[in-house]
Amino acid sequence: MSRVLTCAVVGGGAWGTAIADRLVRNGHAVTLWAREEDVVEAVRTRHENPRFLPGVPLAPGLGATTMVGEAVRGATVVVFAAPSHVLRPVVAATAPHLDRSAVLAVATKGIERESLALMTDVVAAEAPGRPVVAFSGPSFAAEVAQGQPTAVVAAAMDPDAARLVQGAMSASPFRVYTSDDVVGVELGGALKNVMAVATGILEGLGLGYNPRAALITRGLAEMTRLGVALGARSETFAGLAGLGDLVLTCTGALSRNRAVGVAIGRGQSLDEALAGKESVAEGVLNAQSARALAERAGVTMPIVEATHRVLFGGQPPREAIAELMARDLRAERD
């Protein structure tokens, strides 16, 4: 195990809680910040997070607070796990309390809708002067907290920062690889959520395995195409943060994004599909930002476009599928 560190996790949802629990079990001193008082009380007194991670016992040593300054004060590693649409204000509120030498890990997956910035860029802008690490890969929070074998990626331009996060998080059931392709790792984590919504729509319509396989494969081609246009390496999308996370989110029963797509495929409106959900389905937000980012980069993303039309344009899903299948014929690699 790496040296003992003082750590903070900012965001008390399922993923933030699972990361905090993993860090404690690795021997680090960890404080979890959550906005919800009931989450903090449950973590402190009952060692659980029934709102976002029900049925999973947490390490007794995990601290929790609703005061972000208290959570991050003196922390060597600070992990941000807030939803993408609130990450900027959360980081801005946290920044005055961060140590100048803190390494900032970003476990949030997404593309900011207004600026089209990646999550590491949001953190770097709001808390400048510190190394920033993208933390992504195929990892359902509940399975991580249950100790199931999982492999993810820590990506940073600063190799020492990536290795610090790798060492802090790694354990026998949790393997962390490093990378310097921050753009590729970030885009893989954001775009796969859009593809998961699309895959869920197919399932909701009652379609079979052939269309699912086609969508996942062509979705990966779209993700890679946009990533390369924005400076990422194509091989990153064949790795854990690309293909790995894509397959998990498109096929796993625990995927929130897939579940929203299933509901829409069965005839629910977007509002009905999202109603009553505690956790955010990032794929819905990213369908908008991914479409805008592709348009700005001059990259064609037919599946993203079709998903956007179904979610926000009122197009019937079967009509969107028919249009995808009727596109001009071409080589698979063009």
N, C-alpha and C positions, 0 to 999 in steps of 0.2 A: 504494500500500500504506500501511497505518497505520504509526505509529511502532513501532520495535522494542520488544518487551515480553519480560519474563521470565515464562515460563509453566510450569505443571505440569499433568499429566494424571494423575488418580488412578484407576487401573483399567487393567490391561494386557490386557484382552480385545480382540476384533476392533475394536469401535467406539472404545474408548479409544486403541488403537494408530493407527487411521486418523486420528483427530482430532489426535493428537500429531504424526504425520507431516505433516499439512496445515499445522499451525502452524510447523513447522520450515521447510517449503518456502516459507512466507510470510515467512521471514526472522527469526523469533523464536527466542529461546533457550528450549529446552523440555527438561524432564525428565519421563520417564514412570515412575510407580510401579506395580510389579506385585508381587503376593505370590509368584509362582512364580519361583524362581531360574533355571530354564532359559529363561524368557522374557527376563529381564534379561540373561542371558549372550548370548543370541542377538541381541538388539537391539544390545547394545554391540559385539559382535565380528563379527557376520555381517550386521548391518543388516537383520534379518528377524524375524518372529514366527511360526515354523512351527507352533506349537501352536494359535494362534487366527486367524492371517491368513496361511495358507500360500501360497507362490508369489508374494508381493508384496514387491518390494524397498523398503526404507524409506530415508528420507533419512539420509545418514551422520552428520549433526550431531545426531541425536536421542540424548539421554542416557537412562539407565535405572538404577533402583535399587530395592532391596527395602526401603529405609528411607524411610518416608513423610516424616519430618521433613526429610531431605536433599532430597527431591523438591520440597517446597513452600516451603522457606525462601527468602524474598525475592521470591516470585512475585507479580506484579501480577494475573494471571488464573490461577485454579485451576479446572480442569474435572474434575468428578466423573463417572466412567463405570463405577462398580461396579454389579453386579446389584442390583435393587431390594431383595431380601430381606437383603442385607448392607450396604446403603448407610448405615444409621444407625450401626452400630459403626465402619465405616470413617471416616465423617466425625468421629465422636467422637474417634477416635485421631489424626486429622489436625488437629483444631481448635487444640490448644495450639501448633502450629508455624506457623499461618497469620499473615501480616501483618494488622494491623488494617484496612488499606486495601485488602486484596485483594478483587477481584470474583470471586464464585463462580458458575461456570456448571454447570448440571446436565444432563448428557447421558443420564442414566438415565431410562428410561421405566417407569412403574408406579404402583401404589397400594399403600402399605404394608398388609400383611394385618392386622396387629394393631390399628393405630390408624386405618386408612383415610385416612392422610395422603398428600398428594401429595408427590412427591420434593423439590420446592423447599421445602415446609414442613418436611420432615425435615432438610434442610441448614440452613435458617434456625434451627431449634430447637437443633441441635447445634453450630453455629458462628455465634452471634448477632452482630448489629451490623455485618454486611457486606451489600452488595447481592448479591442472588441472581437469576440469569438462567436461565430454562428454555430448553433448546436441543433442538429437535425438528424432525422433518420426514421426508420420504421419502428414506432414505439407507442403502442397504446398504453396510456398511463396506468390503467388497472393492472396490466400484465407486468409492467416494470415494478410496481409496488408489491406485486405478488412474488417477485423474485424470479420471474421466468426469463430464460436466456434472451438477451436483446443486444443488438449491435447498432451503433449510431456513429455520427461523424462530428468532430469539432474542427471548424475551419476558420483560419485567421491568416492575415498577412504576416503577423508576428508569430513565428514558430514557437517561441518560448511560451506565449500566452496559450496557444493551442495545446501544447504539451501539459501546461499547468491544469487546464480544464480536463484533459484526458486523464491525468493522474488522479485528480480529485474525484472524478466520477467512476472510474473503472473499478470493477470488482469481478469475482468469479461469474456472477450471472449477468454482468453488464459490461460489454466490451466497447471501448471508444477508439475509433481510428482518427487520425488527423489528416487535414487537407489544407492547401493554400488557395483553393478555388472557392472563395467566399460567395461569389455571384452564382456559381453553379449550385452550390449546396442550398443557398437561400431560395433560388427559383424552383429547385426541385421540391422543396418543402411547401412552397406556396401554390404552385401550379397543380400539384397532384390532387389538391382538395377540389379544384374545379372538375377534374376528371372523375373524381369519386362521386360528385353530384350527378354527373352525366351517366356514370355506370349505374348508380342507383335508379335513375329514371328508366333505364333499360329494364332493370329487374322489376320495377313497379309496373311496367307495361306487360310483364309476363314473358319477355324475350329470353332466349337461352344463352348457352355458353359461347356459341360462335360470335354473336354480336359483342358480347363482353370482351372476348379476346381481341377482336378487331379494334374496339374502342381503346382498350388499354395500350395496345401496340401503337396505334396511330396517335394516341394521346402522348405517348412518350416521344414520338417523332416531333410533334408540335412543341413540346417542352424543350427538347434539345435544340430545335431550330431557333427558338427565341433566345435561349441561353447563349448559344454561339454568337448570335447577332449582338448580344450585350457583353461579350467578352469572356464568357464561361468556356470551359473545355467540354467537348462532347462526351468524353469518357466519364465525367462526373455523373452524367445522367444514366449511365449504366451501372452505377454504384448504389450504395445504401440510401443516399439522400435523393436519388432519382428513382430508378426502377424499384428498389426495395420498398421505399415509402409509398410509391404508386400502387404496387401490388397489394400491400397491406391495406391501404385506405379504400381501394376499389373493391376488395373482396371480403374484408373482415367485418364480422357482425357488430363489432364495437365502434365502427366508424360513424360519427355524427353526420358527416357530409353525405355518405352513402345513404343513411337513413332518411335524410331530407329529400334526396333524389327519389328514393322509393316512394315516399308519400306523394310527391308531385306526379310520378308515373302512374300512381293509382287514382289520380284525379283531384288531389287537394291543390288549393292555391298555395302560393309561397307563404303568405301570412298564416294559413292554416298549418302548413308543414313546420313552421318555426314556432308556433304558439306553445307556450308552457315549457320551453327548453331552457334549462339552467345554463348550459354551455353553448358557446358560440359555434356555429357552423361556418368556418372561415371560407369554405368554397363558395358560398353565396356572395360574400363581400369581394372575394378575389376574382369572381367571374367578371365583375365590373372593372377592377383594376388591371387584370391580365389583358382584357380586351383593349383597354386604353393603352397599355404599355406596348402591346403588339402593334397597334396602329401607329404609335409614335416611332417604333423601330422599323416599320415597313415590313412586318413579318405576317404571313398568312397563318391563322390558327382556326381552321374551320370548326373544330369541336368546341373550342371556347366560344366562338361566335354563336353556334347553335344553342349552346347551353345558356348563353346570355339572352337569346331571343325567347327561349322557353321561360326563363325565370322572370324576365323584366319586360318582354314584349308581347306576352300572351300567346305565343305560337304554340299550337298543340304539339306535344312531343313526337307523335308519329309523323307529323308533317316535317318536323325538323330532321328526323332520321331519314325520311325519303329524300330530302334535299341533299343531305350528306352523301347518300348512296348514288345520287344522280350527278355528282360533280364530274367535270371533265376527266377522262382517263389520263393517267400519267405513269411514269416509272415510280417504283417504290422509293428509290433514292434520287431525289431531284434537287 
